Amino acid sequence: MSLKSSDFNNSFFENLIWLTANEAAEYLRISVENLRVKVHRGQLKPKYLNGKLRFRRSELDDLLESSVKGDFK
């Protein structure tokens, strides 16, 4: 049985708590530049872990949920 790429992506992200900017952009299905805009607007608040920028997956889920509800800023 082979895994589809969407199955791989789902299982990959399922085990992550903190994501890099590239991973967060892929998770949200937006560009890294658009991710940076969201940070600048205060829609996302990344943290520095070991000197590297990281995004909490639960916060990304909240952003996705708010966009579905129409609360997207």
Distance bins in CASP14 RR format, pairs under 12 A and 6 or more apart:
PFRMAT RR
TARGET T0000
AUTHOR 0000-0000-0000
RMODE 2
METHOD distances of the structure
MODEL  1
1 7 0 0 0 0 0 1 0 0 0 0 0
2 8 0 0 0 0 1 0 0 0 0 0 0
3 9 0 0 0 0 1 0 0 0 0 0 0
3 10 0 0 0 0 1 0 0 0 0 0 0
3 11 1 0 0 1 0 0 0 0 0 0 0
3 12 0 0 0 0 0 1 0 0 0 0 0
4 10 0 0 0 0 1 0 0 0 0 0 0
4 11 0 0 0 0 0 1 0 0 0 0 0
5 11 0 0 0 0 0 1 0 0 0 0 0
5 12 0 0 0 0 0 1 0 0 0 0 0
5 26 0 0 0 0 0 1 0 0 0 0 0
6 12 0 0 0 0 0 1 0 0 0 0 0
6 13 0 0 0 0 0 1 0 0 0 0 0
6 29 0 0 0 0 0 1 0 0 0 0 0
7 13 0 0 0 0 0 1 0 0 0 0 0
7 14 0 0 0 0 0 1 0 0 0 0 0
8 14 0 0 0 0 0 1 0 0 0 0 0
8 15 0 0 0 0 0 1 0 0 0 0 0
8 26 0 0 0 0 0 1 0 0 0 0 0
9 15 0 0 0 0 0 1 0 0 0 0 0
9 16 0 0 0 0 0 1 0 0 0 0 0
9 23 0 0 0 0 0 1 0 0 0 0 0
9 26 1 0 0 1 0 0 0 0 0 0 0
9 27 0 0 0 0 1 0 0 0 0 0 0
9 29 0 0 0 0 0 1 0 0 0 0 0
10 16 0 0 0 0 0 1 0 0 0 0 0
10 26 0 0 0 0 0 1 0 0 0 0 0
10 27 0 0 0 0 0 1 0 0 0 0 0
12 19 0 0 0 0 0 1 0 0 0 0 0
12 23 0 0 0 0 1 0 0 0 0 0 0
12 26 0 0 0 0 1 0 0 0 0 0 0
12 27 0 0 0 0 1 0 0 0 0 0 0
12 57 0 0 0 0 0 1 0 0 0 0 0
13 19 1 0 0 1 0 0 0 0 0 0 0
13 20 0 0 0 0 0 1 0 0 0 0 0
13 23 1 0 0 1 0 0 0 0 0 0 0
13 24 0 0 0 0 1 0 0 0 0 0 0
13 26 0 0 0 0 1 0 0 0 0 0 0
13 27 1 0 1 0 0 0 0 0 0 0 0
13 28 0 0 0 0 0 1 0 0 0 0 0
13 29 0 0 0 0 0 1 0 0 0 0 0
13 55 0 0 0 0 0 1 0 0 0 0 0
13 57 1 0 0 1 0 0 0 0 0 0 0
13 58 0 0 0 0 0 1 0 0 0 0 0
13 60 0 0 0 0 1 0 0 0 0 0 0
13 61 0 0 0 0 1 0 0 0 0 0 0
13 64 0 0 0 0 0 1 0 0 0 0 0
14 27 0 0 0 0 0 1 0 0 0 0 0
14 57 0 0 0 0 1 0 0 0 0 0 0
14 61 0 0 0 0 0 1 0 0 0 0 0
15 23 0 0 0 0 0 1 0 0 0 0 0
15 57 0 0 0 0 1 0 0 0 0 0 0
16 23 1 0 0 1 0 0 0 0 0 0 0
16 24 0 0 0 0 1 0 0 0 0 0 0
16 26 0 0 0 0 0 1 0 0 0 0 0
16 27 0 0 0 0 1 0 0 0 0 0 0
16 54 0 0 0 0 1 0 0 0 0 0 0
16 55 0 0 0 0 1 0 0 0 0 0 0
16 56 0 0 0 0 1 0 0 0 0 0 0
16 57 1 0 1 0 0 0 0 0 0 0 0
16 58 0 0 0 0 0 1 0 0 0 0 0
16 60 0 0 0 0 0 1 0 0 0 0 0
16 61 0 0 0 0 0 1 0 0 0 0 0
17 23 0 0 0 0 0 1 0 0 0 0 0
17 24 0 0 0 0 0 1 0 0 0 0 0
17 47 0 0 0 0 0 1 0 0 0 0 0
17 49 0 0 0 0 0 1 0 0 0 0 0
17 54 0 0 0 0 1 0 0 0 0 0 0
17 55 0 0 0 0 1 0 0 0 0 0 0
17 56 1 0 0 1 0 0 0 0 0 0 0
17 57 1 0 1 0 0 0 0 0 0 0 0
17 58 1 0 0 1 0 0 0 0 0 0 0
17 59 0 0 0 0 0 1 0 0 0 0 0
17 60 0 0 0 0 0 1 0 0 0 0 0
17 61 0 0 0 0 0 1 0 0 0 0 0
18 24 0 0 0 0 1 0 0 0 0 0 0
18 27 0 0 0 0 0 1 0 0 0 0 0
18 46 0 0 0 0 1 0 0 0 0 0 0
18 47 1 0 0 1 0 0 0 0 0 0 0
18 48 0 0 0 0 0 1 0 0 0 0 0
18 49 1 0 0 1 0 0 0 0 0 0 0
18 50 0 0 0 0 0 1 0 0 0 0 0
18 52 0 0 0 0 1 0 0 0 0 0 0
18 53 0 0 0 0 1 0 0 0 0 0 0
18 54 1 0 1 0 0 0 0 0 0 0 0
18 55 1 0 0 1 0 0 0 0 0 0 0
18 56 1 0 0 1 0 0 0 0 0 0 0
18 57 1 0 0 1 0 0 0 0 0 0 0
18 58 0 0 0 0 0 1 0 0 0 0 0
18 59 0 0 0 0 0 1 0 0 0 0 0
18 60 0 0 0 0 0 1 0 0 0 0 0
19 25 0 0 0 0 1 0 0 0 0 0 0
19 26 0 0 0 0 1 0 0 0 0 0 0
19 27 1 0 0 1 0 0 0 0 0 0 0
19 28 0 0 0 0 1 0 0 0 0 0 0
19 32 0 0 0 0 0 1 0 0 0 0 0
19 35 0 0 0 0 0 1 0 0 0 0 0
19 44 0 0 0 0 0 1 0 0 0 0 0
19 46 0 0 0 0 1 0 0 0 0 0 0
19 47 0 0 0 0 0 1 0 0 0 0 0
19 49 0 0 0 0 0 1 0 0 0 0 0
19 52 0 0 0 0 0 1 0 0 0 0 0
19 53 0 0 0 0 1 0 0 0 0 0 0
19 54 1 0 0 1 0 0 0 0 0 0 0
19 55 1 0 1 0 0 0 0 0 0 0 0
19 56 1 0 0 1 0 0 0 0 0 0 0
19 57 1 0 1 0 0 0 0 0 0 0 0
19 58 0 0 0 0 0 1 0 0 0 0 0
19 59 0 0 0 0 1 0 0 0 0 0 0
19 60 1 0 0 1 0 0 0 0 0 0 0
19 61 0 0 0 0 0 1 0 0 0 0 0
20 26 0 0 0 0 1 0 0 0 0 0 0
20 27 0 0 0 0 0 1 0 0 0 0 0
20 32 0 0 0 0 1 0 0 0 0 0 0
20 35 0 0 0 0 0 1 0 0 0 0 0
20 46 0 0 0 0 1 0 0 0 0 0 0
20 47 0 0 0 0 0 1 0 0 0 0 0
20 48 0 0 0 0 0 1 0 0 0 0 0
20 49 0 0 0 0 0 1 0 0 0 0 0
20 50 0 0 0 0 0 1 0 0 0 0 0
20 51 0 0 0 0 0 1 0 0 0 0 0
20 52 1 0 0 1 0 0 0 0 0 0 0
20 53 1 0 0 1 0 0 0 0 0 0 0
20 54 1 0 0 1 0 0 0 0 0 0 0
20 55 1 0 0 1 0 0 0 0 0 0 0
20 57 0 0 0 0 0 1 0 0 0 0 0
20 60 0 0 0 0 0 1 0 0 0 0 0
21 27 0 0 0 0 0 1 0 0 0 0 0
21 28 0 0 0 0 0 1 0 0 0 0 0
21 30 0 0 0 0 0 1 0 0 0 0 0
21 31 0 0 0 0 0 1 0 0 0 0 0
21 32 1 0 1 0 0 0 0 0 0 0 0
21 33 0 0 0 0 0 1 0 0 0 0 0
21 34 0 0 0 0 0 1 0 0 0 0 0
21 35 1 0 1 0 0 0 0 0 0 0 0
21 36 1 0 0 1 0 0 0 0 0 0 0
21 38 0 0 0 0 0 1 0 0 0 0 0
21 39 0 0 0 0 1 0 0 0 0 0 0
21 44 0 0 0 0 0 1 0 0 0 0 0
21 46 1 0 0 1 0 0 0 0 0 0 0
21 47 0 0 0 0 0 1 0 0 0 0 0
21 48 0 0 0 0 0 1 0 0 0 0 0
21 52 0 0 0 0 1 0 0 0 0 0 0
21 53 1 0 1 0 0 0 0 0 0 0 0
21 54 0 0 0 0 1 0 0 0 0 0 0
21 55 1 0 0 1 0 0 0 0 0 0 0
21 60 0 0 0 0 0 1 0 0 0 0 0
22 28 0 0 0 0 0 1 0 0 0 0 0
22 30 0 0 0 0 0 1 0 0 0 0 0
22 31 0 0 0 0 0 1 0 0 0 0 0
22 32 1 0 0 1 0 0 0 0 0 0 0
22 33 0 0 0 0 0 1 0 0 0 0 0
22 35 0 0 0 0 1 0 0 0 0 0 0
22 36 0 0 0 0 0 1 0 0 0 0 0
22 52 0 0 0 0 0 1 0 0 0 0 0
22 53 0 0 0 0 0 1 0 0 0 0 0
22 54 0 0 0 0 0 1 0 0 0 0 0
22 55 0 0 0 0 0 1 0 0 0 0 0
23 29 0 0 0 0 0 1 0 0 0 0 0
23 32 0 0 0 0 0 1 0 0 0 0 0
23 35 0 0 0 0 0 1 0 0 0 0 0
23 46 0 0 0 0 0 1 0 0 0 0 0
23 52 0 0 0 0 0 1 0 0 0 0 0
23 53 0 0 0 0 0 1 0 0 0 0 0
23 54 0 0 0 0 1 0 0 0 0 0 0
23 55 1 0 0 1 0 0 0 0 0 0 0
23 56 0 0 0 0 0 1 0 0 0 0 0
23 57 0 0 0 0 1 0 0 0 0 0 0
23 60 0 0 0 0 1 0 0 0 0 0 0
24 30 0 0 0 0 1 0 0 0 0 0 0
24 31 0 0 0 0 0 1 0 0 0 0 0
24 32 0 0 0 0 1 0 0 0 0 0 0
24 34 0 0 0 0 0 1 0 0 0 0 0
24 35 1 0 1 0 0 0 0 0 0 0 0
24 36 0 0 0 0 0 1 0 0 0 0 0
24 38 0 0 0 0 1 0 0 0 0 0 0
24 39 0 0 0 0 1 0 0 0 0 0 0
24 43 0 0 0 0 0 1 0 0 0 0 0
24 44 1 0 0 1 0 0 0 0 0 0 0
24 45 0 0 0 0 0 1 0 0 0 0 0
24 46 1 0 0 1 0 0 0 0 0 0 0
24 47 0 0 0 0 0 1 0 0 0 0 0
24 53 0 0 0 0 1 0 0 0 0 0 0
24 54 0 0 0 0 1 0 0 0 0 0 0
24 55 1 1 0 0 0 0 0 0 0 0 0
24 56 0 0 0 0 1 0 0 0 0 0 0
24 57 0 0 0 0 1 0 0 0 0 0 0
24 58 0 0 0 0 0 1 0 0 0 0 0
24 59 0 0 0 0 1 0 0 0 0 0 0
24 60 1 0 1 0 0 0 0 0 0 0 0
24 61 0 0 0 0 0 1 0 0 0 0 0
24 63 0 0 0 0 1 0 0 0 0 0 0
24 64 0 0 0 0 0 1 0 0 0 0 0
25 31 1 0 0 1 0 0 0 0 0 0 0
25 32 1 0 1 0 0 0 0 0 0 0 0
25 33 0 0 0 0 1 0 0 0 0 0 0
25 34 1 0 0 1 0 0 0 0 0 0 0
25 35 1 0 1 0 0 0 0 0 0 0 0
25 36 0 0 0 0 1 0 0 0 0 0 0
25 37 0 0 0 0 0 1 0 0 0 0 0
25 38 0 0 0 0 1 0 0 0 0 0 0
25 39 0 0 0 0 0 1 0 0 0 0 0
25 44 0 0 0 0 0 1 0 0 0 0 0
25 46 0 0 0 0 0 1 0 0 0 0 0
25 53 0 0 0 0 0 1 0 0 0 0 0
25 55 0 0 0 0 1 0 0 0 0 0 0
25 60 0 0 0 0 1 0 0 0 0 0 0
26 32 0 0 0 0 1 0 0 0 0 0 0
26 34 0 0 0 0 0 1 0 0 0 0 0
26 35 0 0 0 0 1 0 0 0 0 0 0
26 55 0 0 0 0 0 1 0 0 0 0 0
26 57 0 0 0 0 0 1 0 0 0 0 0
26 60 0 0 0 0 0 1 0 0 0 0 0
27 35 0 0 0 0 1 0 0 0 0 0 0
27 44 0 0 0 0 0 1 0 0 0 0 0
27 55 0 0 0 0 1 0 0 0 0 0 0
27 56 0 0 0 0 0 1 0 0 0 0 0
27 57 1 0 0 1 0 0 0 0 0 0 0
27 58 0 0 0 0 0 1 0 0 0 0 0
27 59 0 0 0 0 0 1 0 0 0 0 0
27 60 1 0 1 0 0 0 0 0 0 0 0
27 61 0 0 0 0 1 0 0 0 0 0 0
27 63 0 0 0 0 0 1 0 0 0 0 0
27 64 0 0 0 0 1 0 0 0 0 0 0
28 34 0 0 0 0 1 0 0 0 0 0 0
28 35 1 0 0 1 0 0 0 0 0 0 0
28 37 0 0 0 0 0 1 0 0 0 0 0
28 38 0 0 0 0 1 0 0 0 0 0 0
28 39 0 0 0 0 0 1 0 0 0 0 0
28 43 0 0 0 0 0 1 0 0 0 0 0
28 44 0 0 0 0 1 0 0 0 0 0 0
28 55 0 0 0 0 1 0 0 0 0 0 0
28 57 0 0 0 0 0 1 0 0 0 0 0
28 59 0 0 0 0 0 1 0 0 0 0 0
28 60 1 0 1 0 0 0 0 0 0 0 0
28 61 0 0 0 0 1 0 0 0 0 0 0
28 62 0 0 0 0 0 1 0 0 0 0 0
28 63 1 0 0 1 0 0 0 0 0 0 0
28 64 1 0 0 1 0 0 0 0 0 0 0
28 65 0 0 0 0 0 1 0 0 0 0 0
28 66 0 0 0 0 0 1 0 0 0 0 0
28 67 0 0 0 0 1 0 0 0 0 0 0
28 72 0 0 0 0 0 1 0 0 0 0 0
29 35 0 0 0 0 0 1 0 0 0 0 0
29 60 0 0 0 0 0 1 0 0 0 0 0
29 63 0 0 0 0 0 1 0 0 0 0 0
29 64 0 0 0 0 1 0 0 0 0 0 0
29 67 0 0 0 0 0 1 0 0 0 0 0
30 36 0 0 0 0 0 1 0 0 0 0 0
30 37 0 0 0 0 1 0 0 0 0 0 0
30 38 1 0 0 1 0 0 0 0 0 0 0
30 39 0 0 0 0 0 1 0 0 0 0 0
30 43 0 0 0 0 0 1 0 0 0 0 0
30 44 0 0 0 0 0 1 0 0 0 0 0
30 55 0 0 0 0 0 1 0 0 0 0 0
30 60 0 0 0 0 0 1 0 0 0 0 0
30 63 0 0 0 0 0 1 0 0 0 0 0
30 64 0 0 0 0 0 1 0 0 0 0 0
30 67 0 0 0 0 0 1 0 0 0 0 0
30 72 0 0 0 0 0 1 0 0 0 0 0
31 37 0 0 0 0 1 0 0 0 0 0 0
31 38 0 0 0 0 0 1 0 0 0 0 0
32 38 0 0 0 0 0 1 0 0 0 0 0
32 39 0 0 0 0 0 1 0 0 0 0 0
32 53 0 0 0 0 0 1 0 0 0 0 0
32 55 0 0 0 0 0 1 0 0 0 0 0
33 39 0 0 0 0 0 1 0 0 0 0 0
33 40 0 0 0 0 0 1 0 0 0 0 0
34 40 0 0 0 0 0 1 0 0 0 0 0
34 41 0 0 0 0 0 1 0 0 0 0 0
34 43 0 0 0 0 0 1 0 0 0 0 0
34 44 0 0 0 0 0 1 0 0 0 0 0
34 63 0 0 0 0 0 1 0 0 0 0 0
35 41 0 0 0 0 0 1 0 0 0 0 0
35 42 0 0 0 0 0 1 0 0 0 0 0
35 43 0 0 0 0 1 0 0 0 0 0 0
35 44 1 0 0 1 0 0 0 0 0 0 0
35 46 0 0 0 0 1 0 0 0 0 0 0
35 53 0 0 0 0 0 1 0 0 0 0 0
35 55 1 0 0 1 0 0 0 0 0 0 0
35 59 0 0 0 0 0 1 0 0 0 0 0
35 60 0 0 0 0 1 0 0 0 0 0 0
35 63 0 0 0 0 0 1 0 0 0 0 0
36 42 0 0 0 0 0 1 0 0 0 0 0
36 43 0 0 0 0 0 1 0 0 0 0 0
36 44 0 0 0 0 1 0 0 0 0 0 0
36 46 0 0 0 0 1 0 0 0 0 0 0
36 53 0 0 0 0 0 1 0 0 0 0 0
36 55 0 0 0 0 0 1 0 0 0 0 0
37 43 0 0 0 0 1 0 0 0 0 0 0
37 44 0 0 0 0 1 0 0 0 0 0 0
37 73 0 0 0 0 0 1 0 0 0 0 0
38 44 1 0 1 0 0 0 0 0 0 0 0
38 45 0 0 0 0 1 0 0 0 0 0 0
38 46 0 0 0 0 1 0 0 0 0 0 0
38 55 0 0 0 0 1 0 0 0 0 0 0
38 59 0 0 0 0 0 1 0 0 0 0 0
38 60 0 0 0 0 1 0 0 0 0 0 0
38 63 1 0 0 1 0 0 0 0 0 0 0
38 64 0 0 0 0 0 1 0 0 0 0 0
38 66 0 0 0 0 0 1 0 0 0 0 0
38 67 0 0 0 0 0 1 0 0 0 0 0
38 72 0 0 0 0 1 0 0 0 0 0 0
38 73 0 0 0 0 1 0 0 0 0 0 0
39 45 1 0 0 1 0 0 0 0 0 0 0
39 46 1 0 0 1 0 0 0 0 0 0 0
39 47 0 0 0 0 0 1 0 0 0 0 0
39 53 0 0 0 0 1 0 0 0 0 0 0
39 54 0 0 0 0 0 1 0 0 0 0 0
39 55 0 0 0 0 1 0 0 0 0 0 0
39 59 0 0 0 0 0 1 0 0 0 0 0
39 60 0 0 0 0 0 1 0 0 0 0 0
39 63 0 0 0 0 0 1 0 0 0 0 0
40 46 0 0 0 0 0 1 0 0 0 0 0
41 63 0 0 0 0 0 1 0 0 0 0 0
41 72 0 0 0 0 0 1 0 0 0 0 0
41 73 1 0 0 1 0 0 0 0 0 0 0
42 59 0 0 0 0 0 1 0 0 0 0 0
42 63 0 0 0 0 0 1 0 0 0 0 0
42 73 0 0 0 0 1 0 0 0 0 0 0
43 55 0 0 0 0 0 1 0 0 0 0 0
43 59 0 0 0 0 1 0 0 0 0 0 0
43 60 0 0 0 0 0 1 0 0 0 0 0
43 62 0 0 0 0 1 0 0 0 0 0 0
43 63 1 0 0 1 0 0 0 0 0 0 0
43 64 0 0 0 0 0 1 0 0 0 0 0
43 66 0 0 0 0 1 0 0 0 0 0 0
43 67 0 0 0 0 1 0 0 0 0 0 0
43 71 0 0 0 0 0 1 0 0 0 0 0
43 72 0 0 0 0 1 0 0 0 0 0 0
43 73 1 0 1 0 0 0 0 0 0 0 0
44 53 0 0 0 0 0 1 0 0 0 0 0
44 54 0 0 0 0 0 1 0 0 0 0 0
44 55 1 0 0 1 0 0 0 0 0 0 0
44 56 0 0 0 0 1 0 0 0 0 0 0
44 57 0 0 0 0 0 1 0 0 0 0 0
44 58 0 0 0 0 0 1 0 0 0 0 0
44 59 1 0 0 1 0 0 0 0 0 0 0
44 60 1 0 0 1 0 0 0 0 0 0 0
44 61 0 0 0 0 0 1 0 0 0 0 0
44 62 0 0 0 0 1 0 0 0 0 0 0
44 63 1 0 0 1 0 0 0 0 0 0 0
44 64 0 0 0 0 0 1 0 0 0 0 0
44 66 0 0 0 0 0 1 0 0 0 0 0
44 73 0 0 0 0 0 1 0 0 0 0 0
45 53 0 0 0 0 0 1 0 0 0 0 0
45 54 0 0 0 0 0 1 0 0 0 0 0
45 55 0 0 0 0 1 0 0 0 0 0 0
45 56 0 0 0 0 1 0 0 0 0 0 0
45 58 0 0 0 0 0 1 0 0 0 0 0
45 59 1 0 0 1 0 0 0 0 0 0 0
45 60 0 0 0 0 0 1 0 0 0 0 0
45 62 0 0 0 0 0 1 0 0 0 0 0
45 63 0 0 0 0 0 1 0 0 0 0 0
46 52 0 0 0 0 1 0 0 0 0 0 0
46 53 1 0 1 0 0 0 0 0 0 0 0
46 54 1 0 0 1 0 0 0 0 0 0 0
46 55 1 0 1 0 0 0 0 0 0 0 0
46 56 0 0 0 0 1 0 0 0 0 0 0
46 57 0 0 0 0 0 1 0 0 0 0 0
46 59 0 0 0 0 1 0 0 0 0 0 0
46 60 0 0 0 0 0 1 0 0 0 0 0
47 53 1 0 0 1 0 0 0 0 0 0 0
47 54 1 0 1 0 0 0 0 0 0 0 0
47 55 1 0 0 1 0 0 0 0 0 0 0
47 56 1 0 0 1 0 0 0 0 0 0 0
47 59 0 0 0 0 1 0 0 0 0 0 0
48 54 1 0 0 1 0 0 0 0 0 0 0
48 55 0 0 0 0 0 1 0 0 0 0 0
49 55 0 0 0 0 0 1 0 0 0 0 0
49 56 0 0 0 0 0 1 0 0 0 0 0
54 60 0 0 0 0 0 1 0 0 0 0 0
55 61 0 0 0 0 0 1 0 0 0 0 0
55 62 0 0 0 0 0 1 0 0 0 0 0
55 63 0 0 0 0 1 0 0 0 0 0 0
56 62 0 0 0 0 1 0 0 0 0 0 0
56 63 0 0 0 0 0 1 0 0 0 0 0
57 63 0 0 0 0 0 1 0 0 0 0 0
57 64 0 0 0 0 0 1 0 0 0 0 0
58 64 0 0 0 0 0 1 0 0 0 0 0
58 65 0 0 0 0 0 1 0 0 0 0 0
59 65 0 0 0 0 0 1 0 0 0 0 0
59 66 0 0 0 0 0 1 0 0 0 0 0
60 66 0 0 0 0 0 1 0 0 0 0 0
60 67 0 0 0 0 0 1 0 0 0 0 0
61 67 0 0 0 0 0 1 0 0 0 0 0
61 68 0 0 0 0 0 1 0 0 0 0 0
62 68 0 0 0 0 0 1 0 0 0 0 0
62 69 0 0 0 0 0 1 0 0 0 0 0
62 71 0 0 0 0 1 0 0 0 0 0 0
62 72 0 0 0 0 0 1 0 0 0 0 0
63 69 0 0 0 0 0 1 0 0 0 0 0
63 70 0 0 0 0 0 1 0 0 0 0 0
63 71 0 0 0 0 1 0 0 0 0 0 0
63 72 1 0 0 1 0 0 0 0 0 0 0
63 73 0 0 0 0 1 0 0 0 0 0 0
64 70 0 0 0 0 0 1 0 0 0 0 0
64 71 0 0 0 0 0 1 0 0 0 0 0
64 72 0 0 0 0 1 0 0 0 0 0 0
65 71 0 0 0 0 1 0 0 0 0 0 0
65 72 0 0 0 0 1 0 0 0 0 0 0
66 72 1 0 1 0 0 0 0 0 0 0 0
66 73 1 0 0 1 0 0 0 0 0 0 0
67 73 0 0 0 0 1 0 0 0 0 0 0
END
